[in-house]
Every structure is written in structure tokens, then in C-alpha cells.
Amino acid sequence: MSANLPLPSTDENISTSLSSGITDVAGSMDVGDASKIPGVTYLVIDRVDSAGTLKATSLWEYVKVTNVAGNTLTISRGQGGSTAQAHGSGAVVEAVVTSAMFEDWYAALNPEHTASGGHVIATATVTEINSTRNILSSATVTSSLNLSGASVIGLGLNPSWYIPSLPSNATTGLGRPAAMPRAGTLKFVNVTLNGIISSPSVAFDIAKNGTSIFDTIGRPLIANSTFVSTASIKTPNFNSGDVLRVDYSVAVGGGNQVDAIVTAAAQ
């Protein structure tokens, strides 16, 4: 949004005249030529007469232009300590740079700068963030932008568990529980082993809130670095706060003799 700060005129020594007189309370005035008067600026009326002779300072009136429509100017009266007063038709109107103009700039810029000139932004509005997905349509940032799975729409969740090998063949490896930050759907599960083992296959399971997500009888058997497809997932949907947990072992003899990485891909 524009700060609507005043601008000086587009050229030096710009002057025109009133097309008709104005009262001391008029909120607009018509001039002969407003083509070089910016939309927001300061003017002085009756500083000089038509011959260029300086008038008494008590007759000067500074006005702030807030809108230009053709040759009609919307004005705020009596600026810079001057007195709002009536002016006759033909009164000279001049573009000026006044102390009030600098005061407007100071009031707008000072709050957003430190003493050393740095920018101070307490609150900013982000209208859109785009990457390969449209993650955010709108967000308000206060001091910092902190995004979690609960607030980002359309971003995939991919909980992953690393399960190291264990020396005892009677032991099953367990992955740490993972609480899902938002609702979603599991698409597939991928298991990667760090080497080919002598046992024919390994078994693994992912439980949601203590119950297996798979529709096969018992835990899925898997060879070196293959995956379970969506069709083999009985309960692919999950809610915010649901807890997923992995266990993994060699199908024959128990235990887990090689490292494994289990990744559940979800949206």
C-alpha cells in the first residue's frame, strides 16, 4: 500500500492561477493548468501578485493537495501555520517545497528505521509464496515466519525411521514413535537395507496408534530395497496427532542383522 507521501512538482518554478475565487473554508479549487502538479503535494496561494511582486506574508496560505482531477484540486487548508482565508479569481498559485512536506516524510519513514538506518519491520503481510507447490495463499508474519505441517496445505509428509542392526537374532528393531502434525493419506512405504543378507527376507510393520496399517496377514515380507504399494495399505488415512511406529526383523530367526531405513510417503 502506498504511503501517499507528498511529491514536489515535476518541473521547477511551477505556477498557475485560480480560475475562480475560493472562500476560507473551500475544500477544492480550480486552477488554470494543473498538468504538472502531482497528486499529493504542497502549494502556496497569494505569495506574489500577477506581476510577481511579493505580498505580505499574512496573505500567504499554504495548502496540501490530496487529489488532482483535471484542473480541480482537492486541498487541505491553512498548512504550515498559515491562515485559511479567501482568495480571489486570478490569485497566483505556486508549487513549493515546505517544512510540512519534510514533516510528512519524517512521520512515515522514521518509525521504520533504526538510529543506524536499518529497517524495522514488526509485522509484514505475505500475500503468496510459490515453489513447486502453492504452499501458502496468505499469511501474516510477526517478527518471524514459522511453518509447521499443521499450517502448510499441500506439502507432503514423509516420516522416516533409521533402524540400526542389532547383534541378537531374537530382537526386533523398533523405530521411535512419530506423531503426525496434520491429517493426510499414506501413498506407499519404502524400505532400504544396507546390504543383502543371508536370510530370504525381512519383515516390517507400521502401526498407527498401535494397530497395523497393512491389509496382509502378518507383517509384510520384503527383499533388498523394495517397497509396499498403496494397494497393500489397509488404513492409509491418518489424523492430526495419530502416532506411527515401525518394527523390523529378519523373517527367519528373528532379529535384524542389517541397518534399515523405512520411509512412509504421505500427502
WOBEL-V916012 format. One record per residue. N is the residue number from 1. SS is DSSP state (2 for helix, 1 for strand, 0 for the rest). PSI is psi in whole degrees, 0 to 359 (999 if undefined). Layout:
n = <N:N>
ss = <SS:SS>
psi = <PSI:PSI>
//
This chain:
n = <1:2:3:4:5:6:7:8:9:10:11:12:13:14:15:16:17:18:19:20:21:22:23:24:25:26:27:28:29:30:31:32:33:34:35:36:37:38:39:40:41:42:43:44:45:46:47:48:49:50:51:52:53:54:55:56:57:58:59:60:61:62:63:64:65:66:67:68:69:70:71:72:73:74:75:76:77:78:79:80:81:82:83:84:85:86:87:88:89:90:91:92:93:94:95:96:97:98:99:100:101:102:103:104:105:106:107:108:109:110:111:112:113:114:115:116:117:118:119:120:121:122:123:124:125:126:127:128:129:130:131:132:133:134:135:136:137:138:139:140:141:142:143:144:145:146:147:148:149:150:151:152:153:154:155:156:157:158:159:160:161:162:163:164:165:166:167:168:169:170:171:172:173:174:175:176:177:178:179:180:181:182:183:184:185:186:187:188:189:190:191:192:193:194:195:196:197:198:199:200:201:202:203:204:205:206:207:208:209:210:211:212:213:214:215:216:217:218:219:220:221:222:223:224:225:226:227:228:229:230:231:232:233:234:235:236:237:238:239:240:241:242:243:244:245:246:247:248:249:250:251:252:253:254:255:256:257:258:259:260:261:262:263:264:265:266:267>
ss = <0:0:0:0:0:0:0:0:0:0:0:0:0:0:1:1:1:1:0:0:0:1:0:0:0:0:0:1:1:1:1:0:0:0:0:0:0:0:0:0:1:1:1:1:1:0:0:1:0:0:0:0:0:1:0:0:2:2:2:0:1:1:1:1:1:1:1:1:1:0:0:1:1:1:1:1:1:1:1:0:0:0:0:0:0:0:1:0:0:0:0:1:1:1:1:0:0:0:2:2:2:2:2:2:2:2:2:2:2:2:2:2:1:0:0:0:0:0:1:0:0:0:1:1:1:1:0:0:1:1:0:0:0:1:1:1:0:0:1:1:1:1:0:0:0:0:0:0:0:0:0:0:0:0:0:0:1:0:0:1:1:1:1:0:0:0:0:0:0:0:0:0:1:1:0:0:0:1:1:0:0:0:0:1:1:1:1:1:1:1:1:1:1:0:0:0:0:0:0:0:0:1:1:1:1:1:1:1:0:0:1:1:0:1:0:0:0:0:0:1:1:1:0:0:0:0:1:1:0:2:2:2:1:0:0:0:1:1:0:0:0:0:1:1:1:1:1:1:1:1:0:0:0:0:0:0:0:0:0:1:1:1:1:1:1:1:0>
psi = <137:144:352:41:148:149:149:167:159:339:166:153:45:129:152:197:160:132:335:157:159:151:178:352:5:138:3:163:149:133:166:323:113:15:335:17:120:166:326:116:182:142:160:137:137:33:323:163:183:339:357:7:132:134:171:140:337:342:347:138:125:135:151:123:126:349:144:122:99:237:14:127:130:129:151:130:162:48:160:30:3:170:129:126:167:146:138:165:137:355:138:134:124:144:135:160:117:169:329:326:316:327:321:315:318:315:328:322:327:317:339:13:143:176:333:4:1:162:140:115:103:321:134:151:122:117:328:138:125:136:220:341:153:94:312:138:327:142:146:126:123:108:311:159:113:111:133:171:337:338:354:120:132:357:129:148:135:71:137:142:131:124:111:157:152:145:335:125:349:6:141:133:138:134:150:144:142:117:127:131:344:171:153:191:129:130:314:167:134:133:126:127:156:5:163:129:165:331:149:331:169:157:143:163:148:124:137:116:39:355:134:142:351:153:357:161:121:183:146:143:142:139:191:113:55:182:160:129:170:326:337:3:115:318:80:339:145:159:165:129:346:143:125:143:146:141:154:136:164:136:325:119:347:180:174:117:349:157:151:146:121:124:129:117:126:158:999>
//
